[in-house]
Amino acid sequence: MKNPTVEEVARECGLSRATVSRVLNGASRVKPQTVERVQRAIAKLGYHPNAHARALSGGPSGTIAVLLRGVNWKPYYSTLLEGIEEVASREGLYVLLRTRDYLAAAPRILEEGRADGFIIRNMDQGEAHRRLFTRLKGKEVPFVLVGDPLDDCHSITIDNVGGARAMARHFAEHSFRRILFIGGPEGHVDSTDRLYGFKLGLSERGLDPATMNVTYGDFSTPSGFHAMRAGFSKGLHEAVFAANDRMALGAILYLRQEGLRVPEDVAVAGFDDSFFTEYLSPPLTTVRQPFRELGVTAMEAMIRLLAGAPTRRIHMILPTPLVVRASCGCRYTGHNPPIPEDRLVMS
C-alpha cells in the first residue's frame, strides 16, 4: 500500500503543506489545535514520515549512526548491537550501522543530516577520532563513545582494571607463582588496563608482578598460539592469563600440541566471556564483558542527550564479573553469575 504524501495530509486537514511540514518537523511555534488537526489527519490516512526527506529538510531523521571498527572479526559486537537496537526499537528510532572506514564515512553522514546522534566504538586512532568529535560538536550533534573515554566526551566503558584485578586475586588463591600474561597489541588501551589491573591484584596479594612474564598478540587465536610459544620458550608456567578469550583459546591449542593438559599442567584464563568459552574442554575461566548492557546503556544515554538532558559529562563504567569455570582448576558448576545491576557513574 502506497504511503500517503504530505500534500494529501495537508488536503485532509485543510492546511498548507508548509504548516504540515512544520508540525512534522517539531517546530515550536505551532498552535496546539493545529498540531491536533495534523495528527488526526495522519492517523486517518496512515501517513508515515520519510526519515530521509525530513533530514534533507533540516528536521530530525529519527536515526542514530553506530560506528563500529572491524565488526567482521568481532562476533561479540552482535550482542552489543542487540542492546542498542532493543532500546532504539522501544523508542521508535532507526540504527544506521557503519563498520568499514567509518572515520572517513562519518563526516558525510553528518553533513547529509542522516543521523541525529552517533554511538562510536573507539579503540585507537585517537587524533582521527578527536577530529571527528570536533566536527560533531561544531554541528551540535550529540555522540556517545563506547570504549576508551577521550577528553570531555560522553562515554560508556567497562571496568578493565577491576576485572583483571579480580582474576589476579583468583590466581593468588590457587597459589600460582609462575604466571604468563598474554597482552593485545602494545599500547592498546584495553590490554594496557588489563595488564595494570592484573599487576595490581597480584601486588595486593603479596606477589611481585615483576616475576610475571609478558608476551603480546593481536587479540586473534593464532596470535595467542604464537605468544604462548614465545612465553614458554622462557620456561614452563603454572598459569596463563590472556587479555581476551580468543588468545586464551590459541594458548590452549598450543598446550595441547605440546602434550600439556589444562588445567592439570597449566591453568588458562581469558577476558570477555565470548560465546564459545562455556563450550571449550575444559570450559574457560574468564572475565565477563557486559556487551548487551554496553549497547543498552549507550543508547539510553543518547536518548537523554537528544531529549536535552543537562550537558554534564556522562561517564559510566560497567562492572566486569569474574566467571569461574574449570580451566583454572576449579570445579565448574555450569552456573554463571549475573551482571551486577549497580553501575559506577563518574562525571
N, C-alpha and C positions, 0 to 999 in steps of 0.2 A: 504494500500500500504506500502511495506516494505521500511524503511528509508535506503538510500544508506550508505555504510560504508566508513571509512576514506581511506581504500585501494582502493575503487572504485573511490573516488575523486582523489587520487594520480595517478591512471592509466589514468584518463581522462585528467589531466593537464600535464602528463609526468614528474612528480616529485616523490621524495621518500616520503614514509609515514611520516618519521621524519620531513621533511620540511613542509608538510601539517599540521602536528600537531603543529609545531612552529607557523605557521600562525594562526591556530585556537586558540592557547593559548595567542596570542597577543605579541609574542616575538619581541623585539625591533630591533634586528639585522637581518632583512629580507629585501631584496631588494623590492622596490615598485612594480616593474614589476612582481616579484614572487607572491606577495600578490594579484595582479590583476589577475594572471593566476588561482590562487586557488579560488578566488571569482567568476570568470567566471564558473569554473567547478562546484562549489557549486550551483550557480544559475541554471545551466543547468540540474543538477541531482536532484535538490530539496533536498539537504542534510540539515539535522538539527542536530547540535551538541548535544551529550548526556551530559547533565549538570553533572550527577553523575560521568561519566567517566572522564570528564575534571577536576573535583575536585580531583579525585584519582590521576591524573597525575600531579597535582600541579597547574592547571590552574584555572581561576575563575569559580565558579559554576553558576553564574547568579541568585543566591538565597539569600534572606535576611531572617534570622531567626527572628521571632517575638515571644517574650516570655511574656505571659500574665498570671497572677495569678488568678485562680478561675473564668474562663470565664463562667462556667455554672451558677453561681449565679450573674453575672453582665451582663444582656442583653444589656446594653448600649455599651459594647465592640463591638457589631456588627457594630455600626456606626463608631467607631474608626478604625475597620478593613476595612470598606468601603473606608475610606480616604487613608489608607495605600495601599490597592490594586488598587485604582484608579491611583495612581502615579506609582506603580510597573508595572501595565499593560501598561501604557503610555511609560515607559522606557524599556519594554521588560524583566522585572525581574520576578522571581517567589518568592512566600512567603511560608516559612516553619513555620507553627504555632505550638507552644507547650504551653500547659496550665497546665498539671499535672506534678508536681515535676520538674519544668523547671530548678531549680537551680542544680539539680542532672543530668539532661539530657544535659544541655548546654555544659559541658566540652567534652562530646562525640561528639556532633555536631561540636564543634570547632576542635577537634583532627582529625576527619574524613574529614575535609575541606568541609563540606556540606553547608556552608554559607559564603558569602563574608563579611557580616556585621550582626550586631544584633541590634534589637529595643527591649528594655526591659522596661516593666511596673513595676517599683519598688515602693513598698509601705511600706515594713517592712523588717526585717532580714538584717539590714544594713551591718553587718560584713560578712554575707554569700555573699551578693552582691559584696562587696569590693574584696573578694577573687576571684570571677568570673571576675571582672574588671581587676584585676592584671594579670590573665591568658590571657585575651583578649589583653591587652596592650603588654604582652610578645610576643604574636604571631603577633602583629601589625595588628590586626583585628579591624576595626572601630566599635563603638557602640554608640547608642543614647538612653538616658533614657527618658521615658515618665512618668512624676511624680516628685517625690522628687529629686531635684538636689543634688548629692553627690560629695563632693570634687571638683576636676577639670574636671569632666566628662561632655561631651556634653549632654544637657538636654532640653526638651520641657515640659513646665508645664503651669498651669493656675493660674490666679490671685485669689487664695482662699481668701486672705485678703481683696482685693478690692471688691469682690462680697459680702462678708458678711458685709463689711463696708457700702455698698450701702443699704443692707437690714436694717441695724440698723437705718440709716437715714430715711428710709421709715417708719419704726415703730415709730420713733420720730415724723414724720409728722402726724401720726394717734394719737399722744399723749398717746401711750401705756406706762404704768409705771410698771405694774406687769407682768414681762416677764419671760418665761421659755425657756432655751436653752437646746436642746437635742443633745448631742455630740455623736460621734462614740466612739470606744474603747479609753480609756485614753492613751495618748501618741501617738495616730495615727496622723501623720503629717498633713494630710488634715483637720481633725477635729480640731486639735490644732490651725492651721492657721485661720480656720473659726471662732473659738471662739475668737481669738485675734482680728480679723478684726471687729467682731460684737461689742466687748467691745470698740474698738477704735472709731467706728462710734457713739456709744451711748455717749461716753465722748465728742466727738466733738459737740454734740447737747445739752450739759449741763446736761446729765443724768448720774447718778452714777452706773457704771457697778456692783458694789458690791451688789446692791439691787436685781440683777438678780439671779434667781435660776438656777442651772445647774444639769442635770442628764445625764446618759450615756447609750447608747445602743451599738449595734454592726453593725449598718447600715441596719439591716433587719427590715421588717414590724412588726413582733412580738416584737422585742426589742423596737421599738418605742411605741407600745401599753403599754408595761410594764414600760418604762421610763416615759410615760405620767402619768400613775397611781402613780408612785413614786413621781413625781413632784407635782401632785395635792393633795397628802397627806399633803403637806406643805401649802395648801391653794389654792384658786381659782386664776387663772391667766387671764389676759386680752389677752395675745398673746403668741404664741409658735413659735420658730424658730428651726427647726430641721436641723442637719448638712447634711442630704440628704433627697430625696423625699420619699424613702421607709419608713423611720422612721416618716416622716410627715404623711404619709398615716396611719401608726399604731396609731399615735396620734389622727387623725380624727376618726378612728374606736372606740377608747376608749371614746372619747367625745360623739359619737352617743350612745354608750352603756349607758352612764350616763345621756342621755336625754338633752345634751347641743348642741346648734346649732353653726355651723361655717358659717359665721363669727359673727353672731349676739351676741353670748355669749363669744366665744373665737376665735380670729383670729389665723390662722395657715399658716406658710410658710416653704418651704423646700429649697433644693440646688441640682442642677443637670439638671433640666428641662427634666426629664425622659419621655419616650414615653407616659405614661399614665396620666401625670399631667393635660393635657388640657381637659381630658375627665372625671375627677372627678366632683362630685357635692358637693360644688362649685369647679370650676377649680382652681388649686393650684398656688398661687403666689410663685415664686421660683427664683433661680439664674441659669442662663444657663451655663452649661459646653459645650465648643465648641468641642464635641467629634470628629466629622469628620475633623475639622481643625487641631486637635491634630495629627491625623493619617497622613494627607497630609503634615503637616509641618515636622513631624518626618522623613517621607520617603524622602522628598525633602532635608532635612539636611543630611541624609545618602548618597544620591546620590552625594552631594557636597563633602563629605568625600571620597567616592570611586573614585571621579574624581581627587583627590589630592589637594583639596582646602586647603588654609592656615590652620594651626593647631590651630589657636587661638580658644579658647573655645567658642562653640556655647551654648548660654543660652537664650532661648526665653520664654517669659511669655505672654500667650494669654489672652485677656480680657474676663470677665465673666459678661455679662449684666444682669441687673435686669429684670425679666419678671413679670409684674404686672397683676394679674387676680383677681378673686373675693374672694378668701379665706381670704384675709386680710381686706375685707370691701370695696375695690374699685370696681368700675363698670368695668366689663370685656367686651372689645370690640371685642375680637376674633383676635386681631392683635398682633403678636409677633415681637419685634424689631429684625432686622438682626444683625448678629455678626459683630462688627466693623472690618474693614479691617486693621486698624493700629495695630501693634504689638510692645510691649515693648521689645527691644532687649538689653541684657546685656552681656558683655564679659569681 
